[in-house]
């Protein structure tokens, strides 16, 4: 969005929190955006929570527009119209399981809704960081996670996103930070894939699922390598950070 706003000569304010990597913050600023960083430990109902900072900015400035990615139905619809059909076509309709993490949950709801329309027997699996509230919500518990309990960015949430349709999700696999980070390094060294933490989480969950399925059932599991490792060189691919956070 910072890039698009620069092209259109619009002012851009990006609101994130202290969990966000230095690389992503710098990229936004390099494109001319103002970046406001909220406290990642702020409760979801606090004015200091990054989502509420954005909401309050828009309320106090009539010429502001909030993309509101956690509630904007265009988020879900985009995945329904694009990634869902792409997966269906590339697997020739043979997909049996779709595994992905959720933050806004636009991906799992949009792709999942499309796939379920094509074949209601397809299994949708939410990959969620241990400590996130989303998995508890999917399983019917209205809970708030222990804030700051996981470090992987771009997945998980401290509250249930309004875009999430939990009725279409069949199961949840919880993945620890260590598992996701280890998978990132394994993918890099063994597959030549330089990916970020949410991809490590997705693949970890897909691998765990595959280990439980019978080969005779001919499962076709699809997940997403959705982020670049370049965004996390200061964290996941930094030995100093890994040691400081007891991941190495």
C-alpha positions in Angstrom: 0.0 0.0 0.0 2.9 2.3 0.7 4.1 1.7 -2.8 0.7 2.3 -4.4 0.1 5.4 -2.4 3.5 6.8 -3.6 2.5 6.1 -7.2 -0.8 7.9 -6.7 0.7 10.7 -4.7 -1.4 9.9 -1.7 -0.4 10.1 1.9 -0.1 6.7 3.6 0.0 5.8 7.3 0.8 2.2 8.2 -0.1 1.1 11.7 1.7 -2.0 13.0 3.1 -3.2 16.3 6.4 -4.0 17.9 6.4 -7.6 16.6 6.8 -6.3 13.1 10.3 -6.9 11.6 12.7 -4.0 10.9 12.7 -4.8 7.2 9.0 -4.4 6.8 8.9 -1.1 8.7 11.9 0.2 6.7 10.3 -0.8 3.4 7.1 1.2 4.2 9.1 4.2 5.2 11.3 4.0 2.1 8.1 4.4 0.0 7.3 7.5 1.9 4.7 6.1 4.4 4.4 7.2 8.0 4.7 4.2 10.3 3.1 4.1 13.7 4.2 1.3 15.9 1.8 0.2 18.7 2.7 -2.1 21.6 2.3 -5.7 20.7 1.4 -6.5 24.3 -1.5 -4.0 24.3 -4.9 -5.8 25.0 -7.3 -6.0 22.0 -9.8 -3.6 23.6 -7.1 -1.0 24.4 -6.7 2.3 22.5 -3.0 1.4 22.4 -3.7 -1.8 20.3 -2.5 -1.2 16.8 -5.9 -1.9 15.2 -7.6 0.5 17.5 -5.0 3.2 16.8 -5.9 2.9 13.1 -9.7 3.0 13.8 -9.3 6.1 16.1 -7.2 7.9 13.5 -9.9 7.5 10.9 -12.6 8.6 13.4 -10.8 11.8 14.2 -9.9 12.6 10.6 -12.8 12.7 8.1 -10.5 12.7 5.0 -8.8 9.4 6.1 -9.8 6.0 4.8 -9.0 2.8 6.7 -8.4 -0.3 4.6 -9.5 -2.3 7.6 -8.1 -5.6 6.4 -9.6 -7.6 9.3 -13.2 -6.7 8.4 -13.1 -5.7 4.7 -15.0 -8.3 2.8 -13.0 -7.6 -0.4 -10.1 -9.4 1.4 -12.1 -12.7 1.5 -13.6 -12.1 -2.0 -10.2 -11.6 -3.6 -9.1 -15.1 -2.5 -12.4 -16.6 -3.5 -12.0 -15.2 -7.0 -8.2 -15.9 -7.5 -6.3 -18.2 -5.3 -9.1 -20.7 -4.8 -9.6 -21.2 -8.5 -5.9 -21.4 -9.1 -5.5 -24.2 -6.5 -8.5 -26.1 -7.9 -7.2 -25.8 -11.5 -3.5 -26.7 -10.7 -4.5 -29.8 -8.8 -7.1 -30.7 -11.5 -9.7 -30.7 -8.8 -7.9 -33.5 -6.9 -7.0 -31.5 -3.8 -8.1 -33.3 -0.6 -6.7 -30.9 2.1 -6.0 -27.2 2.3 -3.7 -26.0 5.1 -3.0 -22.4 5.9 -2.6 -20.0 8.8 -4.8 -17.1 9.5 -4.4 -13.5 10.7 -7.1 -11.5 9.0 -8.4 -15.0 7.9 -9.2 -13.7 4.4 -7.2 -16.5 2.9 -8.6 -19.5 4.7 -12.2 -18.2 4.5 -12.0 -17.1 0.8 -10.0 -20.1 -0.6 -11.9 -22.5 1.7 -15.3 -21.2 0.7 -14.4 -21.7 -3.0 -13.0 -25.2 -2.5 -16.0 -26.3 -0.4 -18.3 -25.1 -3.2 -16.4 -27.3 -5.6 -16.2 -30.3 -3.2 -17.6 -30.2 0.3 -15.4 -33.2 1.2 -12.2 -31.1 1.0 -10.7 -30.8 4.5 -9.8 -27.3 5.6 -7.1 -27.1 8.3 -6.1 -24.0 10.2 -2.4 -23.8 11.1 -2.2 -21.6 14.1 0.7 -20.5 16.3 0.6 -21.8 19.8 -0.7 -18.9 21.9 -3.1 -17.5 19.2 -6.8 -17.0 20.0 -8.0 -18.1 16.5 -7.7 -21.8 17.2 -9.7 -21.6 20.4 -12.4 -19.6 18.5 -12.6 -22.2 15.8 -13.1 -24.9 18.4 -15.9 -23.0 20.0 -14.1 -21.2 22.8 -14.3 -17.4 23.0 -10.8 -16.8 24.4 -8.1 -14.2 24.2 -4.5 -15.5 24.0 -1.7 -14.7 26.3 -0.3 -11.7 24.6 3.2 -11.8 23.3 3.4 -15.6 23.7 4.6 -16.2 20.1 6.9 -14.4 17.8 5.9 -15.6 14.3 4.6 -12.6 12.3 1.6 -12.5 9.9 -0.3 -15.4 11.5 -2.4 -15.8 14.6 -4.3 -13.2 16.5 -5.1 -12.0 20.0 -8.8 -11.9 19.1 -11.1 -13.6 16.5 -11.1 -11.7 13.1 -14.6 -10.9 11.8 -13.7 -12.3 8.4 -13.2 -15.8 9.8 -15.9 -18.3 9.0 -15.2 -21.0 11.5 -18.0 -23.2 10.3 -16.0 -24.3 7.2 -12.8 -25.2 9.1 -12.5 -28.9 9.9 -9.5 -29.0 12.2 -6.7 -27.0 13.7 -3.0 -27.8 14.1 -1.0 -25.7 16.6 2.6 -25.0 15.7 5.3 -23.6 18.0 7.7 -20.8 17.1 10.5 -23.3 17.2 8.9 -25.6 14.8 8.1 -22.8 12.3 11.6 -21.4 12.5 13.3 -24.8 12.2 11.1 -25.5 9.1 12.2 -22.1 7.5 15.9 -23.2 7.8 15.1 -26.7 6.6 13.3 -25.3 3.5 16.2 -23.0 2.8 18.9 -25.6 3.2 17.2 -28.6 1.6 14.8 -27.0 -1.0 16.4 -23.7 -1.8 13.3 -21.8 -0.6 14.0 -18.6 1.3 10.7 -18.1 3.2 9.4 -16.3 6.3 7.8 -17.5 9.5 4.2 -17.9 8.3 5.4 -20.1 5.5 7.4 -22.2 8.0 4.2 -22.5 10.1 2.1 -23.5 7.1 4.6 -26.2 5.9 5.1 -27.6 9.4 1.3 -28.1 9.7 1.1 -29.6 6.3 3.9 -32.0 7.0 2.4 -33.0 10.4 -1.0 -33.6 8.7 0.7 -35.7 6.0 2.3 -37.9 8.6 -1.1 -38.8 9.9 -2.8 -39.7 6.6 -2.7 -43.0 5.0 -0.9 -43.1 1.6 -3.6 -45.4 0.3 -6.1 -42.6 0.6 -4.1 -40.7 -2.1 -4.2 -37.3 -0.2 -3.3 -34.2 -2.1 -2.4 -31.5 0.5 -1.9 -27.9 -0.5 -0.4 -25.1 1.5 1.2 -21.7 0.8 4.7 -20.4 0.9 3.3 -16.9 1.4 6.2 -14.7 2.5 9.9 -14.0 1.7 12.8 -14.6 4.0 14.2 -11.2 3.0 11.7 -9.6 5.4 13.1 -11.5 8.4 16.9 -11.3 8.0 17.1 -9.4 11.3 15.1 -12.2 13.1 14.6 -15.7 11.7 17.8 -15.7 9.7 19.9 -13.8 12.3 21.9 -16.0 14.7 22.1 -13.3 17.3 18.3 -12.8 17.5 17.8 -16.6 17.5 20.2 -17.0 20.4 18.7 -14.1 22.3 15.2 -15.7 22.0 16.4 -19.2 22.7 15.7 -20.6 19.3 19.3 -21.7 18.6 
